Amino acid sequence: MSPAELPRAEQVLGRADLFRDLARDDVRDVLAIGRARPLDAGQYLFLLGDNADEFFVVLAGRLDLCLPITLHGTVKDVRVESVGVGQALGWSALVRPYRFTLSARATEPSEVIAFARVDLQDLFESEPAIRFAFLTRVSEVVGTRLVTFQALWVRELQRAVESEARRTVGETAEGPG
């Protein structure tokens, strides 16, 4: 990250949940391995299934985390979550098999800080306190995402059961064919 970009990035990361347990010098150590990446509105940062080599924090703008679903032969992005300034995305870069489990698309002009997995691993090896604080917060992000998916899955199961119940009641009302 360039020296000119550091003050704004340090301010954003210093307030972000992911970095709340890190000392100011530790935040600077993490920023030293980051690279700013601008995104145009509508531009994808990554796609479902891509190799996850980088972890990201939103510096400016907003990104939607989407699950691509094929409906009637057309792929449609279903928004699962929206992330804004100071929020993290791309935790798949830290967990095997290192594949993104959603797609991420900028909903407006945005900027993220990208952290290469290899660089993070080197930093974590040399700074165990940073590793502990960082991975504890990433675990919270993963846990929150799992709860979100569970709620979506339960809602979809409820719809399927209700639909089946209506179909069964309709067949019963009509009697044997």
Secondary structure in CASP SS format (residue, H / E / C, confidence):
PFRMAT SS
TARGET T0000
AUTHOR 0000-0000-0000
METHOD secondary structure of the structure
MODEL  1
M C 1.00
S C 1.00
P C 1.00
A C 1.00
E C 1.00
L H 1.00
P H 1.00
R H 1.00
A H 1.00
E H 1.00
Q H 1.00
V H 1.00
L H 1.00
G H 1.00
R H 1.00
A C 1.00
D H 1.00
L H 1.00
F H 1.00
R C 1.00
D C 1.00
L C 1.00
A C 1.00
R H 1.00
D H 1.00
D H 1.00
V H 1.00
R H 1.00
D H 1.00
V H 1.00
L H 1.00
A C 1.00
I C 1.00
G E 1.00
R E 1.00
A E 1.00
R E 1.00
P E 1.00
L E 1.00
D C 1.00
A C 1.00
G C 1.00
Q C 1.00
Y E 1.00
L E 1.00
F E 1.00
L C 1.00
L C 1.00
G C 1.00
D C 1.00
N E 1.00
A C 1.00
D C 1.00
E E 1.00
F E 1.00
F E 1.00
V E 1.00
V E 1.00
L E 1.00
A E 1.00
G C 1.00
R C 1.00
L E 1.00
D E 1.00
L E 1.00
C E 1.00
L E 1.00
P E 1.00
I E 1.00
T E 1.00
L E 1.00
H C 1.00
G C 1.00
T E 1.00
V E 1.00
K E 1.00
D E 1.00
V E 1.00
R E 1.00
V E 1.00
E E 1.00
S E 1.00
V E 1.00
G C 1.00
V C 1.00
G C 1.00
Q C 1.00
A E 1.00
L E 1.00
G C 1.00
W H 1.00
S H 1.00
A H 1.00
L H 1.00
V C 1.00
R C 1.00
P C 1.00
Y C 1.00
R E 1.00
F C 1.00
T C 1.00
L C 1.00
S E 1.00
A E 1.00
R E 1.00
A E 1.00
T C 1.00
E C 1.00
P C 1.00
S E 1.00
E E 1.00
V E 1.00
I E 1.00
A E 1.00
F E 1.00
A E 1.00
R H 1.00
V H 1.00
D H 1.00
L H 1.00
Q H 1.00
D H 1.00
L H 1.00
F H 1.00
E H 1.00
S H 1.00
E C 1.00
P H 1.00
A H 1.00
I H 1.00
R H 1.00
F H 1.00
A H 1.00
F H 1.00
L H 1.00
T H 1.00
R H 1.00
V H 1.00
S H 1.00
E H 1.00
V H 1.00
V H 1.00
G H 1.00
T H 1.00
R H 1.00
L H 1.00
V H 1.00
T H 1.00
F H 1.00
Q H 1.00
A H 1.00
L H 1.00
W H 1.00
V H 1.00
R H 1.00
E H 1.00
L H 1.00
Q H 1.00
R H 1.00
A H 1.00
V H 1.00
E H 1.00
S H 1.00
E H 1.00
A H 1.00
R H 1.00
R H 1.00
T H 1.00
V H 1.00
G H 1.00
E H 1.00
T H 1.00
A H 1.00
E H 1.00
G C 1.00
P C 1.00
G C 1.00
END
